[in-house]
Amino acid sequence: MVRVDPLNGVMRVIGVQYDIAWEHRERNFRTIERMVAEARPAPGSWVVLPEMYSTGFSFRVDKVEEGDDRPGEAFLAGLAQRYGVQVIGGVVRRAGDGRGRNQAVVFGADGSELGRYTKIHPFSFAGEDKHYATGTRPLVFAFPHGSISPLVCYDLRFPEAFRSGARTGTDLFAVIANWPVDRIAHWEALLRARAIENQAYVIGVNRIGDDPKLHYPGHTMIVDPRGEILERLVESGGTVQCDLDLEDLRAYRKSFPGLDDIHDNLLGERADVVRVDPADARQ
């Protein structure tokens, strides 16, 4: 875990939703700079940008990887330092086998890198696993009054990735994504489910607009631990902002201590399988 400054029991979170210019970093940098300036984030806030925030969800690793200059990371570091905020954004770094790593990188308010999480579940349905290597473990950033865990897009479909954070008492899961319109109903349902089952706040930050293959409808949202949607933005560019009350979160977990009933021994274990003959099932 990495420790950062406290926010006095309140976690201010801002999700930035915009039409990502395809593989055009400088244009995206200008868009984000304008939108964050308009949002006027309070010092200490968490600013969350989408998956592959500066290029779009591209399989052209040679085109979108950070390389030695790391322009996307330098922009995030500068943004964090200018506004005195923590920033989460999606970048691509090269893996040892030549594929990329689809990552969420986190910068502190002084512009220093706090850490990076590599997407554990590449979207194999679309062939992402052929271009991007698999991450190995979740990541939690802890500060004196709370903690945050970043995850990336398709990870949302795998509750075990979130359970790992829940066992540490993660207060906010930040899911950064390029989630297309065809499955947007799943996006909303799963964000709410992850919040409910882990008794945590969840922010899901999606993009809008189109890439060469897909349309993205946004639906960036902030969900409370009871599954209620606090803020949501559909289709249009803009920001969602909310002050998350961590004291209320503590009180809710104390009044309904569901996390105490997690069976750690079940995590990572395969279920027993009972194979039933169809003839037996008709009895």
N, C-alpha and C positions, 0 to 999 in steps of 0.2 A: 504494500500500500504506500501511496505518496500523500504526504500531508500538506494541505494548503490552508490559507487563512480562513477563519470562521466568518460567518455572515450574521452573527448575533441571533441565531435561531430561525432566521428566515433565509430561504434559498431563492434568490431572484433568478428566474430563467427566461431566456428569450430565444425563440425559434425563428430562424430567418428562412422564408420560403420565396423562391424566385425561379425564373426560367433560366436554367443553366445554358449558357452559350456553348455549343458543342466544341469541345477541345480548344477553347479560346480563353486562356487564363486571364489575360489582361482585361478583357471585357467583363469577365465575372468578378475580378477584383474591384473594378469600378462600381459595378452594381452593388456588391456587398458593402463597400465603403459608404456609399450613399445611404443604403438602407439602415446600416448600424448608426450612422450619424443622425438619421431621422428618428430612430428608436430612442436615442439619448439614454443609453444604459447607465444605471447607477454603478459606481465602483464596486467591485466584488461580485457583480452579476455573472451568470453563466450564459454565454452566447453560443448557440448550437447551430451549425450549418449542416447541409445534407452530405450524404455519401458522395465521394469523388466531387467535392463541392466546386472545384475550379475547372473541371473538364467534362462532366457528365459520365455516365456509366459506360465506359469504353473498354473493349477488349484489346485495343492497340496499346499494349504496355509500353512499347518503345516511344509512343507519342505522349502518353500521359504520366509516366513515372517521374518522380521528382528529380532524379539524377543528382549529380554532384552539387549543382547550384541550389536545389531545393526551393524553387520559387514559391510554391504553394505554402510550404511551411514557414518561409520567411514572411509571407503576407500575414499568416495567422499570428505569428509572434509579434509583428508590428501592430496588428489590430488589438491584440490583448494589451500590449504596453500603452498604446495611445489612449485607451479608454479605461485602463485599470481593471480589466475583467478577465475571467477565465474563458477560453475559447476551445470548442471542440469542432473539428472539421475532418472530412474524409480525404485522404491522400493515397497515392500509390507509391510504394517503394519496391525495389527489385529484390526478389528472393534468391537464395543461393543456387537454385536449379534453373534460373533464367526466367521463371514466371514472376508475376508481380505479387505484391501483398496488398490487399485491400484493407486499409487501416483507418481507424479513428485516432487522430493525434490530438493531444491536449496540451495547451499552453497556459501558463500562469500569468497573473497580472503584471509581472515584471518582464514578460516576454520570454521566459525560460520554458523549455520543454519539460512537462511534468511526466509524460509517459505516452505510450501508444499501444493500442489494442489492434490485433489482427483478426479480421473476420473469421470466425470458426467454421461457418457454414457457407462456402461459396455456392452460388445458385447453379447446381449441376444441371437442372432442367434446361437451362439456357447455355450450358457449356462453360460457365465461369470457372469451374474447377480445372479446365484445360489451360486457362490463362493465368489463374491466380492460386497461389499456394494456400493451404489451410492453416489457420491459427490453432493454437494448442490450449489456451486457457483464458478465462475471463479476467478482467482487470477492475479493481476498485480503487477509487481515489477517496481517501478519508481525511476529513478535517474535524476539529474539535466538536462541532455541533451536528455533523452529518456526513453522508458519503454519497458518491455518484458512480455509476457503472455505465460505460459506453458500450453499445452493441451496434451491429451494422445489418440493416435490411433483412435478408433472409433468416438471420439469427432469430428474428421475432417468432418464427414458427416452431422454435425449439425451446420449450419451457425449462429444460434442464440447464440451459445456458444462464437463465435468469435465477434459477434456484441457487446456483453457486453464489451469486451476489446476495440473495436473500439470507443465506446462512451467516453472512457477515453483518446483516442488518442494513444493507443498502437502502438509502432513502429515496434516491431518484435513479431510474434507468433512462438513459438517453439513447434512443434508437435513431440513427441517421440512415437515410434511405434514398433510393430512386425506385419508388414503388408504382407500378403502372396501373392504369385505370381498370384493366380487366379484373383485377383482384383487390380493388380498393375496399370492398366490403369486408374482406378478410383483415386488411390493415386495421380498420377501426375496431373490429371485434377482438383481434388479438392484442392490441394495445390495452384495451380495457381488461381483458382477461389477465394479462401479465401484471397489471396494477392490482387487481383484486386478489389473485392467488399469492402474490408476494407482499401484499399490504405495503405498497410503496407508490410514490408518484412515478409517472411515466411521461416523458415527452417524446413524441415521434415527429421527426422533421423530414418532410418529403419535399420534392421539387414540383414545379409546374412546367407546362410547355411540352415540347416534343424533341426527341432525338431522332436519328435516322430510321428508327424502327417502331418506337412506342410513344404513346401519349401519357402524360403524368398529370393527375388532377389535384395535387397538393394533399389536402386534408391533414396538414400539420396540426397537431393537437397536444394538449396537456391534459392528463387524466389524473384524478386523485386516487388515493388508496381504496376507496369504496367503488371505483369504476365510473365515477361521474366525470363527464368532460367539462373541464374548467374553461378552456379556450380552444377554438378550432378555426382554421382558415381554409376555405375551399376555393380552388381554381385560381384566385387572384394572387398577385405578389404582395408581400407584406410581412409583418411579424406577429407572433403571438407572444404575450408576456404575462407572467404571473408571479406573485410572491407566494412561495410554498411555505406553509407554516409547519415547521418541523416539530414544534411543541404539540400541535394538534395531532400530528402523525404519531408521536410517542404515546399520547393519551389514547388514541384509537387502538394501537397495538396492545396497550395494557388492558383496555376494556374488552378486547376480543383477541386473545393471545394465540391466534392460529399458527403463527410461525413456530411456536413452542412444540407443535406436534409434527414437525418435519422428521421423517425417519431417514437419517443420514445413510443408514445401511442400504436403503433402496436406491440411492443415487449412484449411478454407475453400474448397477446390477441389472442383468437381463431378467425378464419375467419368466416364470415357469410356463411351459406350453403344454396344454392338454389337447391332444388330437382326438377328435370325435369322428367316428365313422358315421356317414349320413344315415345308415340304417338304424344305428343306435339312437340318433337324434330324433327319429320318428316315433320312438317308443313312448 
